[in-house]
Amino acid sequence: MFRVCQRKIDNHILEMQSGGKVDRRPKAEFTDNEDYQKYLKNCDDLESSRLNTLFQNALNTGYMADEVRIFWATEEEYAQAQEADPVLRQQKAEQEAKQTKVVEAKAGMEELPGWATWTADQVEEWIEGNVKSLADVKRILKNMAKAITYLRDYSHILQ
């Protein structure tokens, strides 16, 4: 189980903590109903206290009580809450866009076989032998620009 604190206005997950739900013992383990009821109340109080931690954390960061929703969630419910979270959706979209750029940049670099290890003379020789039109120049410049931005922005991903 998960404990979740969610901003009501847009379903953004402010905090999540895993665990905390009490695995309650069966009634058969108790000799009388009064002891069992006390035990259940203690379990309820403990779970309530654990949820209250998230509530207090939200209040301490400046949210008002009516701006947040605190609840227990199964794995499936938590996954649904994540899908409904606009901030997480935006982060996921940004990550996917970044990954697309990485793939495109890698492909562009692969079109320039060995270029990163060539000497200046080898680059000049390759250009003389392969660049025959303005379209070739544009294609190669685009690929080189992709490669440069790839190295600048994404080289840490490969490390």
C-alpha positions, 0 to 999 in steps of 0.5 A, spaced: 500 500 500 501 507 498 500 513 502 499 519 497 498 526 498 495 529 492 493 537 490 486 537 489 486 542 484 490 538 478 491 531 482 499 533 482 502 528 487 505 532 492 508 526 496 508 518 496 510 513 502 510 506 501 507 501 506 504 503 513 498 499 512 497 495 518 497 487 517 491 486 522 491 479 526 484 475 525 479 475 530 480 468 532 487 470 535 483 474 541 479 471 547 474 476 547 471 481 543 473 487 547 480 486 546 479 485 539 476 492 538 481 495 542 486 492 537 482 494 531 482 501 534 489 501 535 490 499 528 486 504 526 489 510 530 496 507 527 494 508 520 491 514 521 497 517 524 501 515 518 496 518 513 497 524 518 504 525 517 503 526 509 498 531 511 502 535 516 508 535 511 503 538 506 501 544 511 508 545 513 510 546 505 504 552 505 498 548 503 491 549 506 488 543 509 482 544 503 487 544 498 490 537 499 487 530 499 490 524 503 489 517 501 491 510 501 492 507 494 494 500 492 499 499 486 494 500 481 491 506 484 497 509 485 499 508 478 492 511 476 494 517 480 501 518 477 497 517 470 493 523 472 498 527 475 500 533 470 507 534 472 509 527 471 505 527 464 509 533 462 516 530 465 514 524 461 513 527 455 520 531 456 524 525 457 521 522 451 522 528 447 529 528 450 530 520 448 528 522 441 533 527 440 538 522 442 536 517 437 536 522 432 543 525 434 546 518 434 543 516 427 546 523 424 553 521 427 552 514 424 552 517 417 558 520 418 563 514 419 569 515 423 568 522 423 570 524 430 577 520 429 579 523 423 584 528 422 583 535 418 586 532 412 581 526 412 575 530 413 577 534 407 578 528 403 572 525 405 568 532 403 572 532 396 570 525 395 562 525 398 560 532 397 557 533 390 551 538 391 548 543 396 543 538 398 549 534 400 552 540 404 546 541 408 545 534 409 552 533 412 551 540 416 545 538 419 548 531 421 554 535 424 550 540 428 546 534 431 552 531 433 555 537 436 548 538 440 548 531 442 555 531 445 553 537 448 546 535 451 546 528 452 553 525 452 552 524 460 547 519 458 552 514 455 557 514 461 
